[in-house]
């Protein structure tokens, strides 16, 4: 029995030694400003939740002891803290005011009482007995920097209300890639300062003000026109989600902010607060229904304290005693409790924990409160936390688009399609201001007997193009003429822009369209859509006058060398025909057909007849002389073939020369312009063509620029129309350089003008938009769709061809297609080859005939062939006389001679034989 009693006592003693106790009631003090009703409410309901939680402080109850202080009353704060400490308290929460918080902190350090804060504190050092759940300022500033880098902000202005903001944005000021302007908001009327920002064309604004001022600043910004599609705001306040943005939802302004808590997840907290207040017959004002960041942090601070105290009690007996500010006694567990709270926020490895004497068996996991994971670094700062990136949305007011964390940096969950869809939705049913300038056929004033107003007074290619784009994107538009009539050029001295570019930069227009050339300089100032027309610089010049017909214009079909070769061929063929006719025996005929045995033969092809025969053939008239021998007929046939080709070619080319106007232009391109000084040339001053020649590095264009810039009077014009008119009146003494598409339009309507040469460069026309306009991509995709479905081609055909009839262009095309050039020797050289070959064959045949005839005579005369050949050659060489004696055969009887020789025989030295 004694053994049983001893054993039972031992077990009970061990259990009593192994168990540690907390007081039944644990008082925690909360110091609040008179205006911090919401913080006090969060403090009370956090205590109530802990008391209702069976897993934390099971045998103890937390007692909330709030104390109210006037703002910045440090003496009152010190006195009240000392009064609280006279009652046993385990921790002090608050206050939020900096001056009073510092006094409270010094007292808590002296008394070794944990001091738990939930306020923004710029100090980069933590006191031994202090813990702050508010995000670490350097980490918060780093979050700003990373988010703005992700948003691709490079130039912006920071608006702040207190000097504390300069600490929060210090990382932005040190970032080398940012161009930052810092302005402080003072007083209650911020509009003068906001107007200065608008005049400075600042489109991005970082707003670092107290949450109560956010709505006021945005409201006044909207009143002076500092809100819209082209303005971007980044709100640094963690209570951005508590601001009423309903009236700004449809302004199109891009407002981005951050939040530590998600209001949607706090609905049950608010419902609990409502229920509790109704239970105690207290009324919740609307301000108490908004859970601010500091209120959520206070809620999490009480949870962290309870966790830390519960863990501490598992390894120590915790007694909470009274301490006095006047005495030296401190709370012996204060140091352990504050360390456990920091450890709970950032537990070390188990080995390290045991070295520190901490009991991991009671560790129930990290504290995940309303503000996310409560975690501290080794210095006791809450440097690692997660922020939600939110943007104003038309449907949800604020929409989460990404997150930031110290380890993961910026992670955007908003896809490109979501952004595109939001922009296109915002564009629908919106009325855009479209700035235009008069330029045919792009923008023209309608000719109507009735007065027109608004969009009805305009017509042209660009007017129709905007209409087609509006059908695709669903927006409305209003056309406005640019006041100064200029497209947009930058002054080289002041750097100021004019024209449509200036209007877009000042956000007085949403679109700018005309024959607007996309240049590097303009692209730096404004945005451009995808090109809707591709072209280049060319020259417009007055058509040369028709040349007076020459007295000898009939010789134009052939070049002079062809005429010379034809004359030589005529002489050569005529002489050859005469010689071959004398050689060929068949060309010698009986001059008296009635006499069977003529005394002599006659040759009809004399030298004069040979010339007559060839000229008759050449003139297609013929003659009464006909070659009989094979050789002479070959000559005649080849000559006829030659004349057939030459006369046909001459006739065809002569018809072209007589029906086509021959106009010679003194210039054929830019090279010709640069080489001469007689014809002046210029372009539109301040336009893209002007900039092209001014900035060109090509020697030819540099010479042209030097000539244009030094010309007096000036060769530059204010508009393209003025330049075209000057060309028309210059009588060929002035040429104008402009875009090829505009030249096409002018030469279609003014038949006295023409385009000279090809394109000097390659450029494009596009629709201009304000810098960083959200509508650039939707407009570009609409232009691409119109290009793919052929609508752009139809519009150009309508305004370039159909509206003018295309008379001048058809005439030019017809003249070009029917034009004829002089025929050179290369065109008709083959005819001469055939002629020479034919004459060679004819000569060869004639020689063969001659030799054959000489052989027959030698056989008949039983004479030597050489003698007969020599006699025939001597006769031919005389080249005189057109008769030849006939050799007669001797009679068959011996008394009669075989042949009777006339003068032919006498000439050969023969005598009569009997």
C-alpha positions in Angstrom: 0.0 0.0 0.0 2.8 2.4 0.9 4.5 1.5 -2.4 1.3 2.4 -4.3 0.9 5.7 -2.6 4.6 6.6 -3.2 4.3 5.7 -6.9 1.1 7.7 -7.3 2.7 10.7 -5.6 5.8 10.4 -7.8 3.7 10.3 -11.0 1.7 13.3 -9.9 4.9 15.2 -9.0 6.4 14.4 -12.4 3.2 15.6 -14.1 3.3 18.7 -12.1 6.9 19.3 -12.9 6.3 18.6 -16.7 3.3 21.0 -16.9 3.6 24.8 -17.0 0.9 27.2 -16.3 -0.3 30.6 -17.5 -2.5 32.9 -15.5 -6.2 32.4 -16.1 -6.5 36.0 -17.4 -3.8 37.7 -19.4 -4.2 41.4 -19.9 -2.8 43.1 -23.1 -2.8 46.8 -23.5 -3.7 48.7 -26.7 -3.0 52.3 -27.2 -5.0 54.0 -29.9 -5.5 57.4 -31.3 -9.0 58.9 -30.8 -9.6 58.5 -34.5 -8.4 54.8 -34.7 -11.8 53.3 -34.0 -11.2 50.6 -36.6 -7.9 49.5 -35.0 -9.5 49.2 -31.6 -12.3 47.2 -33.2 -9.8 44.8 -34.9 -7.9 44.6 -31.6 -11.0 43.6 -29.6 -12.2 41.0 -32.2 -8.8 39.5 -32.5 -8.8 38.9 -28.7 -12.3 37.4 -28.9 -11.3 35.1 -31.7 -8.2 33.8 -29.7 -10.4 33.2 -26.7 -12.8 31.2 -28.8 -10.0 29.1 -30.4 -9.5 25.9 -28.4 -6.1 25.3 -29.9 -4.4 28.4 -28.5 -4.1 29.5 -24.9 -6.5 26.7 -23.8 -6.5 27.5 -20.1 -6.2 31.3 -20.3 -8.3 34.2 -21.5 -7.0 37.3 -23.1 -8.3 40.6 -21.7 -8.1 43.6 -24.0 -7.4 46.9 -22.3 -7.6 49.7 -24.8 -6.5 53.2 -24.0 -7.4 56.3 -26.0 -4.9 59.1 -26.5 -5.1 62.6 -28.1 -3.0 62.9 -31.2 0.7 63.4 -30.6 0.3 63.8 -26.8 3.6 62.1 -25.7 3.2 63.0 -22.0 -0.3 61.5 -21.8 1.0 58.4 -23.6 3.9 57.9 -21.2 1.5 58.3 -18.2 -1.1 55.9 -19.6 1.5 53.2 -20.4 2.8 53.4 -16.8 -0.8 53.1 -15.5 -1.3 50.0 -17.7 1.9 48.4 -16.5 0.8 48.7 -12.9 -1.7 46.1 -13.8 -0.1 42.8 -14.9 0.1 43.1 -18.8 1.9 40.8 -21.1 2.3 43.2 -24.1 1.6 46.6 -25.4 0.0 47.1 -28.9 0.3 50.5 -30.6 0.1 53.4 -30.9 0.2 54.5 -34.5 1.5 58.0 -34.0 5.3 58.2 -34.4 6.1 60.6 -31.5 3.9 58.7 -29.0 5.1 55.4 -30.3 8.7 56.3 -29.6 7.9 57.2 -26.0 6.0 54.0 -25.5 8.8 52.0 -27.1 11.4 53.5 -24.6 9.2 52.6 -21.6 8.7 49.0 -22.9 12.4 48.6 -23.4 13.1 49.7 -19.9 10.5 47.5 -18.4 11.3 44.6 -20.8 7.6 44.5 -22.0 7.0 43.3 -25.6 5.9 46.2 -27.7 4.0 45.2 -30.8 3.5 47.7 -33.7 1.6 47.7 -36.9 2.6 51.1 -38.3 4.9 52.3 -41.1 8.3 53.0 -39.5 11.1 54.5 -41.5 13.7 53.5 -38.9 16.1 50.7 -40.2 16.8 49.4 -36.7 14.6 47.4 -34.3 14.8 47.8 -30.5 15.2 44.7 -28.4 11.6 44.5 -27.2 9.9 45.8 -30.3 8.4 43.9 -33.2 6.6 45.5 -36.2 4.3 43.6 -38.5 4.2 46.4 -41.1 6.2 45.5 -44.2 9.9 46.6 -44.1 10.2 50.0 -45.9 13.2 49.0 -48.1 11.4 45.9 -49.2 8.3 47.9 -50.0 10.4 50.4 -51.9 12.0 47.6 -53.9 8.5 46.3 -54.7 7.7 49.7 -56.2 10.8 49.6 -58.3 10.3 46.1 -59.6 6.6 46.8 -60.5 7.5 50.0 -62.4 10.2 48.2 -64.3 7.7 45.5 -65.2 5.3 48.2 -66.4 8.2 49.6 -68.5 8.0 53.1 -67.0 11.0 55.2 -67.8 9.9 58.7 -67.1 7.3 59.7 -64.4 6.5 62.2 -61.7 6.2 61.4 -58.0 3.5 63.2 -56.1 3.7 63.0 -52.3 2.2 64.7 -49.3 4.6 64.1 -46.4 8.4 63.7 -46.1 7.9 60.1 -45.1 7.1 59.3 -48.8 10.7 60.2 -49.8 11.9 57.3 -47.7 9.4 55.0 -49.3 10.4 56.0 -52.9 14.1 56.2 -52.3 14.8 53.1 -54.4 12.9 54.8 -57.3 15.1 57.9 -57.0 18.3 55.8 -57.1 17.3 53.7 -60.1 19.4 54.8 -63.0 16.9 53.8 -65.7 14.2 56.1 -64.4 13.8 59.8 -65.1 12.0 61.1 -62.1 10.4 64.4 -61.2 9.4 64.8 -57.5 6.6 67.3 -56.5 4.9 67.8 -53.2 1.2 68.3 -52.8 0.4 71.1 -50.4 -2.9 72.6 -49.2 -6.2 71.3 -50.3 -6.3 72.5 -53.9 -3.9 70.5 -55.9 -5.1 71.6 -59.4 -2.4 74.3 -60.0 0.3 71.7 -59.6 -1.6 69.1 -61.6 -2.0 71.7 -64.4 1.8 72.1 -64.5 2.2 68.4 -64.8 -0.3 68.3 -67.7 1.6 71.2 -69.5 4.8 69.3 -69.0 3.2 66.4 -70.8 3.8 64.0 -68.0 1.7 60.9 -68.6 2.9 58.7 -65.8 2.3 59.6 -62.1 3.4 57.8 -58.9 1.0 58.8 -56.2 2.4 58.4 -52.7 -0.2 60.0 -50.4 -2.3 58.9 -47.4 -5.2 56.8 -48.5 -7.7 59.5 -47.5 -6.2 61.8 -50.1 -6.2 59.4 -53.1 -9.7 60.1 -54.1 -9.3 63.9 -53.8 -6.1 63.9 -56.0 -7.7 61.7 -58.6 -10.9 63.8 -58.6 -9.0 67.0 -59.2 -6.8 65.4 -61.8 -9.9 64.4 -63.7 -11.2 68.0 -63.5 -8.2 69.5 -65.2 -7.9 66.7 -67.8 -5.1 64.7 -66.3 -7.0 61.4 -66.6 -7.8 59.4 -69.7 -6.5 56.6 -71.9 -3.1 58.1 -72.2 -2.5 58.6 -68.4 -1.1 56.0 -66.0 -1.2 56.1 -62.2 0.7 53.9 -59.7 -0.7 54.2 -56.2 1.7 53.1 -53.5 -0.8 53.0 -50.6 -1.5 49.5 -49.3 -5.1 50.7 -48.7 -5.7 51.5 -52.3 -8.4 48.9 -52.4 -10.5 50.9 -49.9 -10.7 54.0 -52.2 -14.0 54.4 -54.1 -13.0 54.4 -57.8 -16.5 54.0 -59.3 -16.5 57.3 -61.1 -13.1 56.7 -62.7 -13.9 53.2 -64.1 -14.9 54.4 -67.5 -12.4 57.2 -67.9 -9.9 54.7 -69.6 -7.2 55.8 -67.2 -4.7 53.0 -66.3 -4.6 53.0 -62.5 -2.3 50.3 -60.9 -1.9 49.7 -57.2 -0.8 47.2 -54.6 -2.5 45.5 -51.7 -1.3 43.3 -48.8 -4.8 42.0 -48.1 -7.6 40.8 -50.4 -10.9 42.5 -49.4 -12.8 39.6 -50.8 -11.3 37.3 -48.2 -12.3 39.6 -45.4 -16.1 39.4 -45.8 -16.5 36.9 -43.0 -14.4 39.1 -40.7 -16.7 42.1 -41.4 -19.8 39.9 -40.9 -18.4 38.8 -37.5 -17.8 42.4 -36.5 -21.3 43.4 -37.5 -22.8 40.5 -35.5 -20.7 41.4 -32.4 -21.5 45.0 -32.5 -25.2 44.3 -32.8 -24.9 42.0 -29.9 -23.6 44.8 -27.8 -26.1 47.3 -29.3 -23.3 49.2 -31.0 -23.7 50.7 -34.5 -20.9 50.2 -37.1 -20.3 53.2 -39.2 -19.3 52.7 -42.9 -15.7 53.5 -42.0 -15.6 50.6 -39.6 -16.7 48.2 -42.3 -13.5 48.8 -44.4 -10.7 46.6 -43.2 -7.6 48.7 -43.7 -4.1 47.2 -43.8 -3.3 48.5 -40.3 -6.4 46.9 -39.0 -5.6 43.6 -40.6 -2.0 43.9 -39.2 -3.4 44.5 -35.7 -5.6 41.4 -36.1 -2.6 39.3 -37.1 -0.4 40.9 -34.3 -2.8 39.6 -31.6 -2.7 36.1 -33.3 1.1 36.2 -33.4 1.3 37.2 -29.7 -1.0 34.4 -28.7 1.0 31.8 -30.6 4.2 33.0 -29.1 2.8 33.1 -25.6 1.4 29.6 -26.0 4.7 28.3 -27.2 6.5 30.0 -24.4 4.2 28.5 -21.8 5.0 25.0 -23.0 8.6 25.3 -21.8 8.3 27.9 -18.9 6.0 28.8 -16.1 4.9 32.3 -17.1 4.0 34.7 -14.3 2.8 38.2 -15.3 3.6 40.7 -12.6 3.1 44.3 -12.0 6.0 46.6 -13.0 6.4 50.2 -12.1 8.0 52.9 -14.3 9.5 54.4 -11.1 11.2 51.1 -10.1 13.9 48.9 -11.4 12.0 45.7 -11.6 11.4 44.3 -15.1 9.3 41.5 -16.5 11.5 38.4 -16.6 9.7 36.7 -19.5 9.5 39.7 -21.8 12.8 38.9 -23.6 11.7 35.2 -24.2 8.3 36.1 -25.4 9.5 38.7 -27.9 12.1 36.1 -29.2 9.4 33.4 -29.5 7.2 35.8 -31.5 10.1 36.5 -33.9 11.0 32.9 -34.0 7.4 31.9 -34.8 7.5 34.3 -37.7 10.7 32.8 -38.9 11.5 29.4 -37.3 15.1 28.3 -37.6 16.3 24.7 -38.3 15.8 22.3 -35.5 19.4 22.1 -34.5 19.5 25.9 -34.1 16.2 25.8 -32.3 17.5 23.4 -29.7 20.7 25.4 -29.2 18.4 28.4 -28.4 16.4 26.3 -25.9 13.2 26.4 -27.9 10.6 23.6 -27.8 9.7 22.5 -31.4 7.3 20.0 -30.2 4.8 22.8 -29.6 5.4 24.5 -33.0 2.1 24.3 -34.9 3.3 26.0 -38.1 3.7 29.6 -39.2 1.2 32.3 -38.7 -0.8 32.9 -41.8 -3.1 35.8 -41.1 -5.2 38.3 -43.0 -1.9 39.8 -44.4 -0.5 36.5 -45.5 2.5 34.7 -44.1 3.9 36.6 -41.1 7.6 36.1 -41.4 10.6 38.0 -40.1 14.3 38.1 -41.1 17.2 37.7 -38.7 17.2 41.4 -38.0 13.5 41.2 -36.9 12.0 42.9 -40.0 9.1 41.7 -42.0 11.1 42.0 -45.2 9.6 39.0 -47.1 6.0 39.3 -47.8 3.7 39.1 -50.8 1.8 41.9 -52.5 -1.1 41.7 -55.0 -0.8 44.0 -58.0 -4.3 45.3 -58.9 -5.6 47.4 -61.7 -8.8 49.4 -62.1 -11.3 47.4 -64.2 -14.6 48.4 -65.7 -16.3 45.2 -64.4 -14.7 44.6 -61.0 -13.4 48.1 -60.1 -10.1 46.5 -59.0 -8.8 43.3 -60.6 -5.8 41.3 -59.5 -3.3 41.1 -62.4 -0.1 39.8 -60.6 1.9 39.4 -57.5 5.2 40.6 -56.0 7.4 38.8 -53.5 11.0 39.4 -52.4 12.0 35.9 -53.6 9.8 35.6 -56.7 9.8 39.3 -57.8 7.0 40.4 -60.1 4.8 37.8 -61.6 2.0 39.1 -63.9 -0.9 36.8 -64.4 -2.6 39.1 -66.8 -2.2 37.7 -70.3 -1.7 39.7 -73.5 -5.1 38.6 -74.8 -6.7 40.0 -71.6 -5.0 43.3 -72.2 -6.0 43.4 -75.8 -9.6 42.5 -75.0 -9.8 45.2 -72.4 -8.5 47.8 -74.8 -10.8 46.8 -77.6 -13.7 46.8 -75.2 -12.8 50.3 -74.0 -12.5 51.4 -77.6 -16.1 50.3 -78.5 -18.6 53.1 -78.6 -15.9 55.7 -77.7 -15.7 58.9 -79.7 -12.2 59.6 -81.0 -10.9 62.9 -82.2 -9.3 62.5 -85.6 -7.0 65.3 -86.7 -6.6 65.8 -90.5 -5.1 68.2 -92.9 -6.3 69.0 -96.4 -4.4 67.0 -99.1 -5.8 65.6 -102.3 -7.0 62.8 -102.5 -6.5 61.9 -98.9 -8.6 64.6 -97.2 -10.7 66.9 -99.3 -13.6 69.3 -98.6 -16.9 68.1 -100.2 -18.2 70.3 -103.0 -21.9 70.7 -102.3 -24.2 73.6 -102.9 -25.6 73.2 -99.4 -23.5 74.2 -96.4 -22.1 71.1 -94.6 -20.9 70.6 -91.1 -19.1 68.0 -89.0 -17.8 64.9 -90.6 -20.1 65.4 -93.7 -17.9 68.2 -95.0 -14.9 65.8 -95.6 -14.2 63.2 -98.2 -11.2 61.3 -99.5 -9.2 58.2 -99.2 -8.3 58.7 -95.5 -11.9 59.6 -94.6 -13.1 56.3 -96.1 -10.2 54.5 -94.4 -11.2 55.7 -90.9 -14.8 54.7 -91.7 -13.8 51.2 -92.5 -11.6 50.9 -89.4 -14.5 52.2 -87.2 -16.7 49.5 -88.6 -14.2 46.9 -87.4 -13.5 48.4 -84.0 -16.9 49.9 -83.2 -15.8 53.4 -82.3 -17.2 56.8 -83.3 -15.1 59.6 -84.5 -15.1 63.4 -85.2 -12.8 64.9 -87.8 -11.0 68.2 -87.0 -8.7 70.2 -89.3 -5.3 70.9 -87.8 -5.1 74.7 -87.1 -1.8 75.4 -88.8 -2.3 73.0 -91.7 1.0 71.3 -91.0 1.6 67.5 -90.7 4.3 67.8 -88.1 7.9 68.8 -88.0 10.3 69.6 -85.3 12.1 73.0 -85.0 15.8 72.3 -85.2 16.5 75.1 -82.7 13.7 74.9 -80.1 12.9 71.3 -80.6 9.2 72.1 -80.6 6.8 70.2 -82.9 4.0 71.7 -84.9 1.0 70.4 -86.9 -0.8 67.1 -86.3 2.2 65.7 -84.2 1.8 68.6 -81.8 -1.9 68.0 -81.4 -1.3 64.4 -80.7 1.4 65.1 -78.2 -0.8 67.5 -76.4 -3.6 64.9 -76.4 -5.9 67.2 -78.3 -6.5 64.4 -80.8 -6.7 60.6 -80.6 -5.7 59.8 -84.2 -3.9 61.8 -87.0 -4.4 60.7 -90.6 -3.3 62.2 -93.9 -0.5 61.3 -96.3 1.5 61.0 -93.1 5.0 59.6 -93.7 6.4 57.4 -91.0 9.9 58.7 -90.2 12.3 58.0 -87.3 12.0 61.5 -86.0 8.2 61.4 -85.9 8.3 57.8 -84.5 10.2 59.2 -81.5 7.5 61.7 -80.8 4.3 59.8 -81.5 3.1 56.2 -82.3 2.2 54.9 -85.7 -0.1 52.2 -86.8 0.9 49.6 -89.4 1.4 51.3 -92.8 -1.6 51.5 -95.0 0.4 52.6 -98.1 3.9 52.0 -99.4 5.6 54.5 -101.7 8.7 56.5 -102.3 10.0 60.0 -103.4 9.9 60.8 -107.1 9.9 63.8 -109.4 6.9 65.5 -111.0 7.8 67.6 -114.0 6.0 69.4 -116.8 5.6 67.4 -120.0 7.8 68.7 -122.9 6.0 70.4 -125.7 5.5 68.5 -129.0 8.5 69.0 -131.3 8.0 70.8 -134.7 8.2 68.3 -137.6 11.4 68.4 -139.5 11.6 69.0 -143.2 13.3 65.6 -143.6 11.3 63.8 -141.0 10.5 61.1 -143.5 14.0 59.8 -143.0 13.3 59.2 -139.2 12.4 55.5 -139.5 15.9 54.6 -140.5 19.1 55.8 -138.8 21.6 57.6 -141.0 24.0 54.6 -141.2 21.2 52.4 -142.5 20.4 55.0 -145.3 24.1 55.1 -146.2 24.3 51.3 -146.4 21.1 51.2 -148.5 22.7 53.7 -151.0 25.8 51.6 -151.2 23.8 48.4 -151.7 21.9 50.1 -154.5 25.1 51.1 -156.4 26.8 47.8 -155.8 23.8 45.7 -157.0 23.3 47.9 -160.1 26.9 47.6 -161.2 27.0 43.9 -160.4 23.8 43.3 -162.5 25.4 45.1 -165.4 28.6 43.1 -165.3 26.8 39.8 -164.9 24.5 40.6 -167.7 27.5 41.1 -170.0 29.0 37.8 -168.8 25.8 35.7 -169.1 25.3 34.5 -172.7 21.6 34.2 -172.3 21.4 38.0 -171.8 22.5 38.4 -175.5 19.4 38.3 -177.7 18.5 38.8 -181.4 17.6 42.4 -181.7 15.5 41.5 -184.8 13.3 38.5 -184.2 12.3 38.4 -187.8 15.8 37.6 -189.0 16.7 34.1 -188.1 20.3 34.6 -188.6 21.1 38.1 -187.3 24.4 39.6 -187.9 24.7 40.6 -184.2 23.2 40.1 -180.7 22.0 42.7 -178.3 22.1 43.0 -174.5 19.2 44.8 -172.9 20.9 45.4 -169.5 23.1 48.3 -170.1 24.6 50.3 -167.2 21.8 52.8 -167.2 19.2 50.1 -167.5 20.8 48.2 -164.5 20.4 51.4 -162.3 16.9 51.8 -163.5 16.0 48.2 -162.8 17.3 48.3 -159.2 15.7 51.7 -158.4 12.4 50.6 -159.9 12.4 47.5 -157.7 13.4 49.6 -154.7 10.5 51.9 -155.3 8.0 49.0 -155.8 7.3 50.2 -159.3 9.2 47.6 -161.5 10.5 48.2 -165.1 10.3 46.8 -168.6 13.6 45.1 -168.3 13.7 41.5 -167.2 16.8 39.5 -166.5 17.0 36.2 -168.5 20.1 34.5 -167.3 20.1 32.5 -164.1 22.8 34.6 -162.6 21.1 37.9 -163.2 17.8 36.5 -162.1 19.4 35.5 -158.8 20.7 39.0 -158.4 17.2 40.4 -159.1 15.5 38.0 -156.8 17.8 38.7 -153.9 17.5 42.4 -154.5 13.7 42.1 -154.5 13.8 40.2 -151.2 16.1 42.9 -149.8 13.7 45.7 -150.9 10.7 43.8 -149.6 12.1 43.7 -146.1 13.5 47.2 -146.1 10.4 48.9 -147.6 8.1 46.9 -145.2 10.2 48.0 -142.2 10.4 51.5 -143.4 6.6 51.7 -144.0 5.8 50.2 -140.5 8.2 52.5 -138.7 7.2 55.5 -140.7 3.6 55.1 -139.6 4.6 55.0 -135.9 6.8 58.1 -136.4 4.0 60.0 -138.1 1.3 59.1 -135.5 3.2 59.3 -132.2 4.3 62.6 -130.7 8.0 62.6 -130.0 8.8 64.5 -126.9 12.3 64.6 -125.4 12.5 65.3 -121.6 15.6 67.2 -120.5 15.8 65.1 -117.3 15.3 61.4 -116.7 15.9 61.2 -113.0 17.6 62.6 -109.9 21.1 62.2 -111.4 20.1 64.5 -114.3 18.7 67.1 -111.9 21.9 67.1 -109.7 24.2 67.5 -112.8 22.5 70.6 -114.2 21.7 74.1 -113.0 19.1 75.3 -115.5 16.1 73.5 -114.1 15.3 74.4 -110.4 13.8 71.8 -108.1 12.4 71.8 -104.6 10.0 70.1 -102.2 7.6 70.8 -99.4 9.3 72.6 -96.6 9.3 70.8 -93.3 7.9 67.6 -94.7 9.4 64.1 -94.8 10.9 64.7 -98.2 12.5 67.8 -96.9 14.0 65.8 -94.0 15.1 63.0 -96.3 17.3 65.3 -98.4 18.5 67.3 -95.4 19.7 64.2 -93.5 20.8 62.1 -96.5 24.4 60.8 -96.7 24.3 59.9 -100.4 26.5 62.3 -102.5 23.9 62.9 -105.2 21.2 63.8 -102.7 23.6 65.9 -100.7 24.4 67.9 -103.8 20.6 68.3 -104.5 20.1 69.5 -100.9 22.9 72.0 -101.2 21.3 73.3 -104.4 17.8 73.5 -102.9 18.8 75.1 -99.6 21.0 77.8 -101.3 18.6 78.6 -104.1 17.2 82.2 -104.2 14.3 82.7 -104.4 13.4 79.7 -102.3 12.5 76.5 -104.2 10.5 75.1 -101.2 6.7 75.4 -100.9 4.3 75.3 -98.0 2.2 72.5 -99.5 2.5 69.9 -102.1 -0.3 71.5 -104.1 1.6 74.7 -104.3 4.6 72.8 -105.6 2.5 71.1 -108.3 1.1 74.4 -109.3 4.5 75.9 -109.6 5.6 73.0 -111.8 2.6 73.6 -114.1 3.4 77.3 -114.6 7.2 77.0 -114.8 7.3 76.1 -118.5 9.8 73.3 -117.8 12.1 75.4 -115.5 11.0 73.8 -112.2 10.7 70.2 -110.9 9.1 69.2 -107.7 10.0 66.2 -105.4 7.1 64.5 -103.6 5.7 61.1 -102.7 5.0 58.9 -105.7 1.4 58.2 -104.7 0.6 61.9 -104.7 2.3 62.2 -108.1 0.1 59.4 -109.5 -2.9 61.3 -108.3 -1.8 64.6 -109.9 -0.8 63.1 -113.3 -4.1 61.4 -113.5 -5.8 64.8 -113.4 -3.3 67.2 -115.0 -2.3 65.9 -118.4 0.4 68.6 -118.7 2.4 66.9 -115.9 4.3 63.6 -115.8 6.4 61.5 -113.4 10.1 61.5 -114.1 12.4 58.6 -113.0 11.9 55.9 -110.4 11.7 56.0 -106.6 14.5 57.7 -104.7 13.7 55.9 -101.4 11.1 53.6 -99.8 8.7 54.9 -97.2 5.2 54.3 -95.8 2.1 56.2 -94.7 0.6 55.3 -91.3 -2.0 56.5 -88.9 -0.4 58.6 -86.1 -1.5 58.2 -82.4 -0.4 59.9 -79.2 2.7 58.4 -77.6 2.1 55.1 -76.0 -1.5 55.1 -77.0 -3.4 52.0 -76.0 -5.2 52.0 -79.3 -2.1 51.4 -81.5 -2.5 47.7 -81.7 -6.2 47.6 -82.4 -5.9 50.2 -85.1 -2.9 48.3 -86.6 -4.7 45.0 -86.7 -7.7 46.7 -88.4 -5.4 48.2 -91.1 -3.9 44.7 -91.6 -7.3 43.2 -92.0 -8.3 45.8 -94.6 -5.1 45.1 -96.5 -5.6 41.4 -96.5 -9.2 41.5 -97.7 -8.3 44.0 -100.5 -10.3 46.9 -99.2 -7.2 49.2 -99.2 -6.7 48.5 -102.9 -10.3 49.2 -103.7 -10.1 52.5 -101.9 -7.0 53.6 -103.8 -8.6 52.6 -107.1 -11.7 54.6 -106.3 -9.9 57.8 -105.4 -7.0 57.6 -107.9 -8.7 56.1 -110.9 -12.5 56.1 -110.8 -13.0 59.6 -109.4 -10.9 61.2 -112.2 -11.7 58.9 -115.1 -8.0 58.1 -115.6 -7.8 60.0 -118.8 -4.3 61.2 -118.5 -2.9 57.9 -117.3 -4.5 56.0 -120.1 -3.1 58.5 -122.7 0.3 58.1 -121.2 0.0 54.3 -121.2 -1.2 54.2 -124.8 1.6 56.5 -126.0 4.2 54.4 -124.1 2.9 51.1 -125.5 2.7 52.4 -129.2 6.0 54.3 -129.2 8.7 53.4 -131.8 12.4 53.8 -132.0 14.8 54.2 -134.9 15.8 51.0 -136.6 19.5 50.5 -136.4 21.9 48.3 -138.3 21.4 45.5 -135.8 17.7 45.4 -136.7 18.2 45.1 -140.5 21.8 43.8 -140.8 20.6 40.3 -141.8 19.0 41.7 -144.9 22.4 43.0 -146.0 24.0 39.6 -145.4 21.4 37.9 -147.6 22.0 40.6 -150.3 25.8 40.0 -150.3 25.4 36.2 -150.3 23.0 36.4 -153.2 25.3 38.6 -155.2 28.2 36.2 -154.6 26.1 33.2 -155.8 25.0 35.2 -158.9 28.6 36.0 -159.7 29.7 32.4 -159.3 26.9 31.2 -161.6 27.8 33.8 -164.2 31.4 32.6 -164.3 30.4 29.0 -164.6 28.1 29.9 -167.5 30.9 31.9 -169.2 33.4 29.0 -168.9 30.8 26.5 -170.2 30.1 28.7 -173.2 33.8 29.1 -173.9 34.3 25.3 -173.8 31.4 24.7 -176.3 32.9 27.3 -178.7 36.3 25.7 -178.5 34.7 22.3 -179.2 32.8 23.6 -182.2 35.7 25.5 -183.6 38.1 22.7 -182.8 40.1 25.5 -181.3 42.0 25.8 -178.1 39.9 26.4 -174.9 42.3 29.1 -173.8 42.1 30.9 -177.1 38.3 30.9 -177.0 38.3 32.0 -173.3 40.8 34.8 -174.1 38.7 36.0 -177.0 35.5 36.1 -174.9 37.3 37.9 -172.0 38.7 40.5 -174.4 35.3 41.1 -175.8 33.7 41.5 -172.3 36.5 43.8 -171.1 35.7 46.3 -173.8 32.6 47.3 -171.8 31.3 49.1 -174.9 28.8 48.2 -177.4 25.6 46.3 -176.9 25.8 44.0 -180.0 27.7 40.8 -180.6 28.2 39.0 -183.9 26.6 35.6 -184.4 28.8 32.7 -185.4 27.2 30.7 -188.1 27.8 27.0 -188.9 29.4 26.1 -192.3 27.3 24.4 -195.0 27.3 20.6 -195.2 28.7 20.6 -198.9 32.3 21.1 -199.4 31.7 24.0 -201.8 29.8 25.9 -199.1 31.5 27.4 -196.2 30.7 25.9 -192.8 30.1 29.3 -191.2 29.5 32.8 -192.4 31.4 35.3 -190.4 30.2 38.8 -190.2 31.6 41.6 -188.2 31.8 39.2 -185.3 34.2 37.0 -187.1 36.2 39.9 -188.6 36.6 41.2 -185.1 38.1 37.8 -184.1 40.4 37.7 -187.1 38.7 34.9 -188.9 38.5 34.8 -192.8 35.9 33.1 -195.0 36.4 29.4 -195.7 34.9 27.4 -198.5 
